[in-house]
Amino acid sequence: MSSLEIAERTGKEHRNVTRDIRAMFDALGVTETKFGSSYRDSTGRSLPCFSLP
């Protein structure tokens, strides 16, 4: 599941979901590069997201 899907399902802003995911990664000692990805928003900007198993 992607961080975008989590944001949509929970009604949260994506930036807050990614902030929370990064905090969990830090607490678990997991590097975010293992799950990191990116997407293009409606204006064409490339923004970070996460793909979680």
CHARMM internal coordinates of N, CA and C (Angstrom, degrees):
IC EDIT
DIST 1 N 1 CA 1.4425
DIST 1 CA 1 C 1.5244
ANGL 1 N 1 CA 1 C 107.41
DIST 1 C 2 N 1.3083
ANGL 1 CA 1 C 2 N 115.35
DIHE 1 N 1 CA 1 C 2 N 140.21
DIST 2 N 2 CA 1.4663
ANGL 1 C 2 N 2 CA 118.79
DIHE 1 CA 1 C 2 N 2 CA -179.44
DIST 2 CA 2 C 1.5240
ANGL 2 N 2 CA 2 C 110.58
DIHE 1 C 2 N 2 CA 2 C -91.57
DIST 2 C 3 N 1.3097
ANGL 2 CA 2 C 3 N 114.84
DIHE 2 N 2 CA 2 C 3 N 160.77
DIST 3 N 3 CA 1.4593
ANGL 2 C 3 N 3 CA 119.54
DIHE 2 CA 2 C 3 N 3 CA 176.67
DIST 3 CA 3 C 1.5299
ANGL 3 N 3 CA 3 C 111.03
DIHE 2 C 3 N 3 CA 3 C -63.53
DIST 3 C 4 N 1.3238
ANGL 3 CA 3 C 4 N 117.14
DIHE 3 N 3 CA 3 C 4 N -27.93
DIST 4 N 4 CA 1.4690
ANGL 3 C 4 N 4 CA 120.79
DIHE 3 CA 3 C 4 N 4 CA 176.06
DIST 4 CA 4 C 1.5269
ANGL 4 N 4 CA 4 C 110.64
DIHE 3 C 4 N 4 CA 4 C -65.69
DIST 4 C 5 N 1.3341
ANGL 4 CA 4 C 5 N 116.38
DIHE 4 N 4 CA 4 C 5 N -42.07
DIST 5 N 5 CA 1.4658
ANGL 4 C 5 N 5 CA 120.60
DIHE 4 CA 4 C 5 N 5 CA 178.30
DIST 5 CA 5 C 1.5250
ANGL 5 N 5 CA 5 C 111.10
DIHE 4 C 5 N 5 CA 5 C -65.52
DIST 5 C 6 N 1.3196
ANGL 5 CA 5 C 6 N 116.24
DIHE 5 N 5 CA 5 C 6 N -39.77
DIST 6 N 6 CA 1.4714
ANGL 5 C 6 N 6 CA 120.35
DIHE 5 CA 5 C 6 N 6 CA 178.40
DIST 6 CA 6 C 1.5242
ANGL 6 N 6 CA 6 C 109.92
DIHE 5 C 6 N 6 CA 6 C -62.07
DIST 6 C 7 N 1.3334
ANGL 6 CA 6 C 7 N 116.85
DIHE 6 N 6 CA 6 C 7 N -44.54
DIST 7 N 7 CA 1.4631
ANGL 6 C 7 N 7 CA 121.00
DIHE 6 CA 6 C 7 N 7 CA 179.50
DIST 7 CA 7 C 1.5215
ANGL 7 N 7 CA 7 C 110.57
DIHE 6 C 7 N 7 CA 7 C -60.81
DIST 7 C 8 N 1.3215
ANGL 7 CA 7 C 8 N 116.41
DIHE 7 N 7 CA 7 C 8 N -43.90
DIST 8 N 8 CA 1.4649
ANGL 7 C 8 N 8 CA 120.12
DIHE 7 CA 7 C 8 N 8 CA -179.37
DIST 8 CA 8 C 1.5314
ANGL 8 N 8 CA 8 C 111.67
DIHE 7 C 8 N 8 CA 8 C -64.53
DIST 8 C 9 N 1.3160
ANGL 8 CA 8 C 9 N 116.93
DIHE 8 N 8 CA 8 C 9 N -44.38
DIST 9 N 9 CA 1.4727
ANGL 8 C 9 N 9 CA 120.92
DIHE 8 CA 8 C 9 N 9 CA -177.36
DIST 9 CA 9 C 1.5270
ANGL 9 N 9 CA 9 C 113.22
DIHE 8 C 9 N 9 CA 9 C -69.79
DIST 9 C 10 N 1.3272
ANGL 9 CA 9 C 10 N 116.37
DIHE 9 N 9 CA 9 C 10 N -30.69
DIST 10 N 10 CA 1.4619
ANGL 9 C 10 N 10 CA 119.54
DIHE 9 CA 9 C 10 N 10 CA -177.43
DIST 10 CA 10 C 1.5228
ANGL 10 N 10 CA 10 C 113.00
DIHE 9 C 10 N 10 CA 10 C -95.83
DIST 10 C 11 N 1.3233
ANGL 10 CA 10 C 11 N 116.96
DIHE 10 N 10 CA 10 C 11 N -9.70
DIST 11 N 11 CA 1.4526
ANGL 10 C 11 N 11 CA 120.58
DIHE 10 CA 10 C 11 N 11 CA -178.80
DIST 11 CA 11 C 1.5208
ANGL 11 N 11 CA 11 C 113.48
DIHE 10 C 11 N 11 CA 11 C 74.73
DIST 11 C 12 N 1.3325
ANGL 11 CA 11 C 12 N 116.55
DIHE 11 N 11 CA 11 C 12 N 19.16
DIST 12 N 12 CA 1.4616
ANGL 11 C 12 N 12 CA 121.00
DIHE 11 CA 11 C 12 N 12 CA 178.85
DIST 12 CA 12 C 1.5263
ANGL 12 N 12 CA 12 C 109.92
DIHE 11 C 12 N 12 CA 12 C -97.36
DIST 12 C 13 N 1.3262
ANGL 12 CA 12 C 13 N 115.56
DIHE 12 N 12 CA 12 C 13 N 160.76
DIST 13 N 13 CA 1.4576
ANGL 12 C 13 N 13 CA 120.16
DIHE 12 CA 12 C 13 N 13 CA 173.71
DIST 13 CA 13 C 1.5210
ANGL 13 N 13 CA 13 C 108.35
DIHE 12 C 13 N 13 CA 13 C -73.80
DIST 13 C 14 N 1.3370
ANGL 13 CA 13 C 14 N 115.36
DIHE 13 N 13 CA 13 C 14 N 142.30
DIST 14 N 14 CA 1.4636
ANGL 13 C 14 N 14 CA 120.20
DIHE 13 CA 13 C 14 N 14 CA -176.61
DIST 14 CA 14 C 1.5220
ANGL 14 N 14 CA 14 C 111.70
DIHE 13 C 14 N 14 CA 14 C -59.54
DIST 14 C 15 N 1.3121
ANGL 14 CA 14 C 15 N 117.33
DIHE 14 N 14 CA 14 C 15 N -38.27
DIST 15 N 15 CA 1.4756
ANGL 14 C 15 N 15 CA 119.46
DIHE 14 CA 14 C 15 N 15 CA -179.25
DIST 15 CA 15 C 1.5257
ANGL 15 N 15 CA 15 C 111.29
DIHE 14 C 15 N 15 CA 15 C -61.58
DIST 15 C 16 N 1.3329
ANGL 15 CA 15 C 16 N 117.41
DIHE 15 N 15 CA 15 C 16 N -34.12
DIST 16 N 16 CA 1.4633
ANGL 15 C 16 N 16 CA 120.34
DIHE 15 CA 15 C 16 N 16 CA 177.89
DIST 16 CA 16 C 1.5251
ANGL 16 N 16 CA 16 C 111.53
DIHE 15 C 16 N 16 CA 16 C -73.32
DIST 16 C 17 N 1.3144
ANGL 16 CA 16 C 17 N 116.71
DIHE 16 N 16 CA 16 C 17 N -35.31
DIST 17 N 17 CA 1.4710
ANGL 16 C 17 N 17 CA 120.33
DIHE 16 CA 16 C 17 N 17 CA 176.72
DIST 17 CA 17 C 1.5244
ANGL 17 N 17 CA 17 C 109.73
DIHE 16 C 17 N 17 CA 17 C -64.92
DIST 17 C 18 N 1.3350
ANGL 17 CA 17 C 18 N 117.50
DIHE 17 N 17 CA 17 C 18 N -45.57
DIST 18 N 18 CA 1.4669
ANGL 17 C 18 N 18 CA 119.36
DIHE 17 CA 17 C 18 N 18 CA -179.75
DIST 18 CA 18 C 1.5290
ANGL 18 N 18 CA 18 C 111.12
DIHE 17 C 18 N 18 CA 18 C -65.56
DIST 18 C 19 N 1.3287
ANGL 18 CA 18 C 19 N 117.23
DIHE 18 N 18 CA 18 C 19 N -34.94
DIST 19 N 19 CA 1.4680
ANGL 18 C 19 N 19 CA 120.82
DIHE 18 CA 18 C 19 N 19 CA 176.25
DIST 19 CA 19 C 1.5222
ANGL 19 N 19 CA 19 C 110.06
DIHE 18 C 19 N 19 CA 19 C -61.26
DIST 19 C 20 N 1.3315
ANGL 19 CA 19 C 20 N 116.39
DIHE 19 N 19 CA 19 C 20 N -45.70
DIST 20 N 20 CA 1.4569
ANGL 19 C 20 N 20 CA 120.95
DIHE 19 CA 19 C 20 N 20 CA -179.67
DIST 20 CA 20 C 1.5251
ANGL 20 N 20 CA 20 C 111.92
DIHE 19 C 20 N 20 CA 20 C -66.09
DIST 20 C 21 N 1.3186
ANGL 20 CA 20 C 21 N 116.70
DIHE 20 N 20 CA 20 C 21 N -38.87
DIST 21 N 21 CA 1.4707
ANGL 20 C 21 N 21 CA 120.60
DIHE 20 CA 20 C 21 N 21 CA 177.85
DIST 21 CA 21 C 1.5210
ANGL 21 N 21 CA 21 C 109.66
DIHE 20 C 21 N 21 CA 21 C -63.64
DIST 21 C 22 N 1.3287
ANGL 21 CA 21 C 22 N 117.11
DIHE 21 N 21 CA 21 C 22 N -44.31
DIST 22 N 22 CA 1.4783
ANGL 21 C 22 N 22 CA 119.78
DIHE 21 CA 21 C 22 N 22 CA 178.58
DIST 22 CA 22 C 1.5292
ANGL 22 N 22 CA 22 C 111.05
DIHE 21 C 22 N 22 CA 22 C -61.09
DIST 22 C 23 N 1.3224
ANGL 22 CA 22 C 23 N 117.61
DIHE 22 N 22 CA 22 C 23 N -39.20
DIST 23 N 23 CA 1.4702
ANGL 22 C 23 N 23 CA 121.11
DIHE 22 CA 22 C 23 N 23 CA 178.22
DIST 23 CA 23 C 1.5237
ANGL 23 N 23 CA 23 C 110.47
DIHE 22 C 23 N 23 CA 23 C -64.13
DIST 23 C 24 N 1.3297
ANGL 23 CA 23 C 24 N 117.25
DIHE 23 N 23 CA 23 C 24 N -40.51
DIST 24 N 24 CA 1.4704
ANGL 23 C 24 N 24 CA 120.35
DIHE 23 CA 23 C 24 N 24 CA 177.75
DIST 24 CA 24 C 1.5238
ANGL 24 N 24 CA 24 C 110.90
DIHE 23 C 24 N 24 CA 24 C -65.76
DIST 24 C 25 N 1.3358
ANGL 24 CA 24 C 25 N 117.01
DIHE 24 N 24 CA 24 C 25 N -41.23
DIST 25 N 25 CA 1.4569
ANGL 24 C 25 N 25 CA 120.56
DIHE 24 CA 24 C 25 N 25 CA 177.22
DIST 25 CA 25 C 1.5267
ANGL 25 N 25 CA 25 C 110.79
DIHE 24 C 25 N 25 CA 25 C -59.16
DIST 25 C 26 N 1.3328
ANGL 25 CA 25 C 26 N 116.35
DIHE 25 N 25 CA 25 C 26 N -44.83
DIST 26 N 26 CA 1.4616
ANGL 25 C 26 N 26 CA 120.59
DIHE 25 CA 25 C 26 N 26 CA 178.77
DIST 26 CA 26 C 1.5248
ANGL 26 N 26 CA 26 C 111.10
DIHE 25 C 26 N 26 CA 26 C -60.21
DIST 26 C 27 N 1.3255
ANGL 26 CA 26 C 27 N 116.81
DIHE 26 N 26 CA 26 C 27 N -44.79
DIST 27 N 27 CA 1.4666
ANGL 26 C 27 N 27 CA 121.13
DIHE 26 CA 26 C 27 N 27 CA -179.25
DIST 27 CA 27 C 1.5293
ANGL 27 N 27 CA 27 C 111.91
DIHE 26 C 27 N 27 CA 27 C -64.60
DIST 27 C 28 N 1.3385
ANGL 27 CA 27 C 28 N 116.44
DIHE 27 N 27 CA 27 C 28 N -32.39
DIST 28 N 28 CA 1.4637
ANGL 27 C 28 N 28 CA 121.15
DIHE 27 CA 27 C 28 N 28 CA -178.89
DIST 28 CA 28 C 1.5226
ANGL 28 N 28 CA 28 C 113.05
DIHE 27 C 28 N 28 CA 28 C -90.80
DIST 28 C 29 N 1.3181
ANGL 28 CA 28 C 29 N 116.62
DIHE 28 N 28 CA 28 C 29 N -9.03
DIST 29 N 29 CA 1.4612
ANGL 28 C 29 N 29 CA 120.56
DIHE 28 CA 28 C 29 N 29 CA -177.71
DIST 29 CA 29 C 1.5211
ANGL 29 N 29 CA 29 C 112.78
DIHE 28 C 29 N 29 CA 29 C 72.52
DIST 29 C 30 N 1.3273
ANGL 29 CA 29 C 30 N 116.66
DIHE 29 N 29 CA 29 C 30 N 29.34
DIST 30 N 30 CA 1.4622
ANGL 29 C 30 N 30 CA 122.83
DIHE 29 CA 29 C 30 N 30 CA -179.55
DIST 30 CA 30 C 1.5201
ANGL 30 N 30 CA 30 C 108.65
DIHE 29 C 30 N 30 CA 30 C -98.50
DIST 30 C 31 N 1.3322
ANGL 30 CA 30 C 31 N 116.42
DIHE 30 N 30 CA 30 C 31 N 138.62
DIST 31 N 31 CA 1.4580
ANGL 30 C 31 N 31 CA 119.27
DIHE 30 CA 30 C 31 N 31 CA 176.14
DIST 31 CA 31 C 1.5245
ANGL 31 N 31 CA 31 C 109.30
DIHE 30 C 31 N 31 CA 31 C -83.29
DIST 31 C 32 N 1.3017
ANGL 31 CA 31 C 32 N 115.69
DIHE 31 N 31 CA 31 C 32 N 131.91
DIST 32 N 32 CA 1.4584
ANGL 31 C 32 N 32 CA 119.37
DIHE 31 CA 31 C 32 N 32 CA -175.80
DIST 32 CA 32 C 1.5166
ANGL 32 N 32 CA 32 C 112.78
DIHE 31 C 32 N 32 CA 32 C -71.23
DIST 32 C 33 N 1.3399
ANGL 32 CA 32 C 33 N 118.12
DIHE 32 N 32 CA 32 C 33 N -17.44
DIST 33 N 33 CA 1.4623
ANGL 32 C 33 N 33 CA 120.10
DIHE 32 CA 32 C 33 N 33 CA -179.93
DIST 33 CA 33 C 1.5243
ANGL 33 N 33 CA 33 C 111.64
DIHE 32 C 33 N 33 CA 33 C -64.36
DIST 33 C 34 N 1.3096
ANGL 33 CA 33 C 34 N 116.76
DIHE 33 N 33 CA 33 C 34 N -24.89
DIST 34 N 34 CA 1.4644
ANGL 33 C 34 N 34 CA 120.54
DIHE 33 CA 33 C 34 N 34 CA 178.75
DIST 34 CA 34 C 1.5286
ANGL 34 N 34 CA 34 C 110.79
DIHE 33 C 34 N 34 CA 34 C -64.81
DIST 34 C 35 N 1.3171
ANGL 34 CA 34 C 35 N 117.92
DIHE 34 N 34 CA 34 C 35 N -30.92
DIST 35 N 35 CA 1.4542
ANGL 34 C 35 N 35 CA 123.01
DIHE 34 CA 34 C 35 N 35 CA -176.51
DIST 35 CA 35 C 1.5313
ANGL 35 N 35 CA 35 C 113.19
DIHE 34 C 35 N 35 CA 35 C -114.27
DIST 35 C 36 N 1.3175
ANGL 35 CA 35 C 36 N 116.49
DIHE 35 N 35 CA 35 C 36 N -1.04
DIST 36 N 36 CA 1.4547
ANGL 35 C 36 N 36 CA 121.04
DIHE 35 CA 35 C 36 N 36 CA -175.28
DIST 36 CA 36 C 1.5171
ANGL 36 N 36 CA 36 C 113.74
DIHE 35 C 36 N 36 CA 36 C -71.18
DIST 36 C 37 N 1.2930
ANGL 36 CA 36 C 37 N 115.24
DIHE 36 N 36 CA 36 C 37 N 147.41
DIST 37 N 37 CA 1.4508
ANGL 36 C 37 N 37 CA 123.32
DIHE 36 CA 36 C 37 N 37 CA 178.51
DIST 37 CA 37 C 1.5241
ANGL 37 N 37 CA 37 C 107.36
DIHE 36 C 37 N 37 CA 37 C -154.20
DIST 37 C 38 N 1.3103
ANGL 37 CA 37 C 38 N 117.21
DIHE 37 N 37 CA 37 C 38 N -172.30
DIST 38 N 38 CA 1.4578
ANGL 37 C 38 N 38 CA 120.67
DIHE 37 CA 37 C 38 N 38 CA 175.24
DIST 38 CA 38 C 1.5201
ANGL 38 N 38 CA 38 C 109.56
DIHE 37 C 38 N 38 CA 38 C -148.67
DIST 38 C 39 N 1.3155
ANGL 38 CA 38 C 39 N 115.26
DIHE 38 N 38 CA 38 C 39 N 163.45
DIST 39 N 39 CA 1.4603
ANGL 38 C 39 N 39 CA 121.78
DIHE 38 CA 38 C 39 N 39 CA 177.71
DIST 39 CA 39 C 1.5134
ANGL 39 N 39 CA 39 C 108.34
DIHE 38 C 39 N 39 CA 39 C -144.42
DIST 39 C 40 N 1.3096
ANGL 39 CA 39 C 40 N 116.40
DIHE 39 N 39 CA 39 C 40 N 163.67
DIST 40 N 40 CA 1.4643
ANGL 39 C 40 N 40 CA 121.55
DIHE 39 CA 39 C 40 N 40 CA 176.90
DIST 40 CA 40 C 1.5250
ANGL 40 N 40 CA 40 C 108.41
DIHE 39 C 40 N 40 CA 40 C -103.19
DIST 40 C 41 N 1.3305
ANGL 40 CA 40 C 41 N 115.17
DIHE 40 N 40 CA 40 C 41 N 128.31
DIST 41 N 41 CA 1.4626
ANGL 40 C 41 N 41 CA 118.81
DIHE 40 CA 40 C 41 N 41 CA 178.39
DIST 41 CA 41 C 1.5251
ANGL 41 N 41 CA 41 C 109.83
DIHE 40 C 41 N 41 CA 41 C -82.61
DIST 41 C 42 N 1.3144
ANGL 41 CA 41 C 42 N 116.52
DIHE 41 N 41 CA 41 C 42 N -176.61
DIST 42 N 42 CA 1.4577
ANGL 41 C 42 N 42 CA 121.21
DIHE 41 CA 41 C 42 N 42 CA -175.57
DIST 42 CA 42 C 1.5230
ANGL 42 N 42 CA 42 C 113.59
DIHE 41 C 42 N 42 CA 42 C -65.01
DIST 42 C 43 N 1.3403
ANGL 42 CA 42 C 43 N 116.93
DIHE 42 N 42 CA 42 C 43 N -18.75
DIST 43 N 43 CA 1.4659
ANGL 42 C 43 N 43 CA 119.82
DIHE 42 CA 42 C 43 N 43 CA 178.04
DIST 43 CA 43 C 1.5248
ANGL 43 N 43 CA 43 C 112.42
DIHE 42 C 43 N 43 CA 43 C -95.94
DIST 43 C 44 N 1.3408
ANGL 43 CA 43 C 44 N 116.65
DIHE 43 N 43 CA 43 C 44 N 0.22
DIST 44 N 44 CA 1.4597
ANGL 43 C 44 N 44 CA 120.94
DIHE 43 CA 43 C 44 N 44 CA 178.38
DIST 44 CA 44 C 1.5101
ANGL 44 N 44 CA 44 C 114.92
DIHE 43 C 44 N 44 CA 44 C 92.46
DIST 44 C 45 N 1.3333
ANGL 44 CA 44 C 45 N 117.05
DIHE 44 N 44 CA 44 C 45 N 1.60
DIST 45 N 45 CA 1.4678
ANGL 44 C 45 N 45 CA 119.48
DIHE 44 CA 44 C 45 N 45 CA 179.10
DIST 45 CA 45 C 1.5208
ANGL 45 N 45 CA 45 C 109.81
DIHE 44 C 45 N 45 CA 45 C -74.32
DIST 45 C 46 N 1.3153
ANGL 45 CA 45 C 46 N 116.70
DIHE 45 N 45 CA 45 C 46 N 144.74
DIST 46 N 46 CA 1.4587
ANGL 45 C 46 N 46 CA 122.46
DIHE 45 CA 45 C 46 N 46 CA 174.65
DIST 46 CA 46 C 1.5211
ANGL 46 N 46 CA 46 C 107.83
DIHE 45 C 46 N 46 CA 46 C -90.97
DIST 46 C 47 N 1.3376
ANGL 46 CA 46 C 47 N 116.36
DIHE 46 N 46 CA 46 C 47 N 118.99
DIST 47 N 47 CA 1.4518
ANGL 46 C 47 N 47 CA 121.87
DIHE 46 CA 46 C 47 N 47 CA -176.98
DIST 47 CA 47 C 1.5257
ANGL 47 N 47 CA 47 C 110.47
DIHE 46 C 47 N 47 CA 47 C -123.49
DIST 47 C 48 N 1.3291
ANGL 47 CA 47 C 48 N 116.90
DIHE 47 N 47 CA 47 C 48 N 152.76
DIST 48 N 48 CA 1.4711
ANGL 47 C 48 N 48 CA 119.52
DIHE 47 CA 47 C 48 N 48 CA -178.29
DIST 48 CA 48 C 1.5178
ANGL 48 N 48 CA 48 C 112.27
DIHE 47 C 48 N 48 CA 48 C -75.22
DIST 48 C 49 N 1.3203
ANGL 48 CA 48 C 49 N 115.02
DIHE 48 N 48 CA 48 C 49 N 149.46
DIST 49 N 49 CA 1.4573
ANGL 48 C 49 N 49 CA 122.43
DIHE 48 CA 48 C 49 N 49 CA 171.24
DIST 49 CA 49 C 1.5265
ANGL 49 N 49 CA 49 C 107.33
DIHE 48 C 49 N 49 CA 49 C -150.14
DIST 49 C 50 N 1.2993
ANGL 49 CA 49 C 50 N 116.86
DIHE 49 N 49 CA 49 C 50 N 175.93
DIST 50 N 50 CA 1.4532
ANGL 49 C 50 N 50 CA 121.77
DIHE 49 CA 49 C 50 N 50 CA 180.00
DIST 50 CA 50 C 1.5167
ANGL 50 N 50 CA 50 C 110.07
DIHE 49 C 50 N 50 CA 50 C -126.28
DIST 50 C 51 N 1.3126
ANGL 50 CA 50 C 51 N 116.21
DIHE 50 N 50 CA 50 C 51 N 142.73
DIST 51 N 51 CA 1.4653
ANGL 50 C 51 N 51 CA 122.61
DIHE 50 CA 50 C 51 N 51 CA 173.96
DIST 51 CA 51 C 1.5229
ANGL 51 N 51 CA 51 C 106.55
DIHE 50 C 51 N 51 CA 51 C -111.86
DIST 51 C 52 N 1.3158
ANGL 51 CA 51 C 52 N 115.77
DIHE 51 N 51 CA 51 C 52 N 110.18
DIST 52 N 52 CA 1.4548
ANGL 51 C 52 N 52 CA 121.03
DIHE 51 CA 51 C 52 N 52 CA -175.95
DIST 52 CA 52 C 1.5317
ANGL 52 N 52 CA 52 C 110.64
DIHE 51 C 52 N 52 CA 52 C -105.45
DIST 52 C 53 N 1.3387
ANGL 52 CA 52 C 53 N 117.26
DIHE 52 N 52 CA 52 C 53 N 141.61
DIST 53 N 53 CA 1.4633
ANGL 52 C 53 N 53 CA 119.17
DIHE 52 CA 52 C 53 N 53 CA 178.87
DIST 53 CA 53 C 1.5167
ANGL 53 N 53 CA 53 C 112.33
DIHE 52 C 53 N 53 CA 53 C -70.60
END
COOR INIT
IC SEED 1 N 1 CA 1 C
IC BUILD
